[in-house]
Amino acid sequence: MKKHNFNAGPSILPQFTLENTAKAILDLDGIGLSILEISHRSKEFQAVIDEAVALFKELLDIPEGYSVLFLGGGASLQFAMVPYNFLNTRAAYLNTGEWASKAIKEAKNFGEVEVVASSQDKNFNYIPKGFVIPKNADYFHFTTNNTIFGTEIRKDPDSPVPLISDMSSDIFSRPVDVSKYALIYGGAQKNLAPAGVTFVIIRNDMVGKVQRSVPTMLKYQTHIDKGSMFNTPPCVNIYAALQTLKWLRASGGVKAMEKKNLEKAGMLYDEIERNKFFVTTIPDPADRSIMNVCFVMKEEYKELEPVFQQFASSRGMVGIKGHRSVGGFRASLYNALPAESVKALIAAMQEFERTN
Ligand SMILES: *Cc1c(COP(=O)(O)O)cnc(C)c1O
C-alpha cells in the first residue's frame, strides 16, 4: 500500500532526492567512488557544496554580503551559538512554542533575555500581536513556524535591531525577504535533507562584535572563513540537500511552493471545519501553520481519537499522531508531500464521518 508520509521530522523528502542520493552512495557521478568515501577536500565534493550554496542563494534571493553555512549540531546548537556570538548584554525573544522556549532557555546562559510576548497562557495556540521590540536589544529572535503547536508567522517582521529566526520547519515553503534578517537557521530534517546538517544564512557584518571569547567551532566567523569546511562537514547530507534544492528549482522555486502549500493546507483546514468530528486547535485562521496542521476531535467525540488514528493508518496515513503536548492529530504538509496525500487524508476523514 502507498504510504502517505505526514511525519513532522525527519520527514518526507522528494523522490528525486532519495533516488539521486541513493545513486551517489553507490557511485558519485560515475567516478567509481561513493559520496560516503571521498574527501571533503576533493574537487568532487567542493563542487557539491559550492552548487548547494549557489542554489540556496538563488532560490531565496539572498542579497550580497550574506554567507550560507552547512554545520552540525542541529537547530538546537544554534539556540546556544546565536547568543554565544551575539548577546553582549540583552536579547529580545518572542515565545511562541516549545522550540522558542528552548532557544530562550539557552540564551539565558549568556545574558539578560527579554521575552517581548508569549502565547504560553493558551498552550501556544496563537501568535502574540502588538509587541514592541526593544531598541536596546542586541538582537530579536523568533521562530517562524511552530512545528509542535501548528502556528506560523509568514510575514517577515520589521525590527529595529538585528532579526534572527529559526526557520527549521518552513524554510523554502514561501519567499522570504532575507534582507530583513541578520541570521536565519534551521535543522534540515523538516523540509530539505536528512537529519545531521544545519543551515545558517548569516549577514557577514554580524560577526566580531561580541566581547566574550568563543570556542573556534562555535564561532560563525570560523565557518564563514572556511566555507563550512573548518572540519569535516556532513557530506552526504549536503549532497541530499543539493538534490532537494535542484528539485525546488525545477518545481518553480519558493513562489510555486507557497502556492502549492497554501492549497494543500487550505483544503485540509476546510475539511477540519466542515467535518462534524474534528476541530482545529488554532482558532485564528491567520495564525494557522501551512506546514503543520494540528487538529483534535471535538470534546463529545474525544474517545474516538484512537479509533480514527487506527482507521487512518489502515489507509496508509503515517505520522498523524499529534505531539504529546497538544494531543489529537498533526499532519505535516512539507514541500515534498504531494497534494494526493492530503486528498487521501481528507477522504479518510470523510469516510470516517460517514461510517461512525
Ligand atoms: C525540529 C525543530 C528544532 C530542533 O531541531 P534539531 O535539529 O533537532 O535540533 C528546532 N526548531 C524548530 C522550529 C524545529 O521544528
The ligand as an SDF file (V2000), in Angstrom:
LIG
                    3D

 15 15  0  0  0  0  0  0  0  0999 V2000
   12.7400   20.3620   14.8250 C   0  0  0  0  0  0  0  0  0  0  0  0
   12.9440   21.7520   15.2450 C   0  0  0  0  0  0  0  0  0  0  0  0
   14.0490   22.1520   16.0290 C   0  0  0  0  0  0  0  0  0  0  0  0
   15.0720   21.1610   16.5380 C   0  0  0  0  0  0  0  0  0  0  0  0
   15.9380   20.8110   15.5440 O   0  0  0  0  0  0  0  0  0  0  0  0
   17.1990   19.8580   15.8340 P   0  0  0  0  0  0  0  0  0  0  0  0
   17.8870   19.9080   14.5080 O   0  0  0  0  0  0  0  0  0  0  0  0
   16.6630   18.5190   16.2020 O   0  0  0  0  0  0  0  0  0  0  0  0
   17.9920   20.4680   16.9310 O   0  0  0  0  0  0  0  0  0  0  0  0
   14.1850   23.4780   16.3360 C   0  0  0  0  0  0  0  0  0  0  0  0
   13.2860   24.3970   15.9260 N   0  0  0  0  0  0  0  0  0  0  0  0
   12.2070   24.0570   15.1940 C   0  0  0  0  0  0  0  0  0  0  0  0
   11.2500   25.1080   14.7660 C   0  0  0  0  0  0  0  0  0  0  0  0
   12.0060   22.7280   14.8380 C   0  0  0  0  0  0  0  0  0  0  0  0
   10.9300   22.3800   14.0970 O   0  0  0  0  0  0  0  0  0  0  0  0
  1  2  1  0
  2  3  1  0
  2 14  2  0
  3  4  1  0
  3 10  2  0
  4  5  1  0
  5  6  1  0
  6  7  2  0
  6  8  1  0
  6  9  1  0
 10 11  1  0
 11 12  2  0
 12 13  1  0
 12 14  1  0
 14 15  1  0
M  END
$$$$
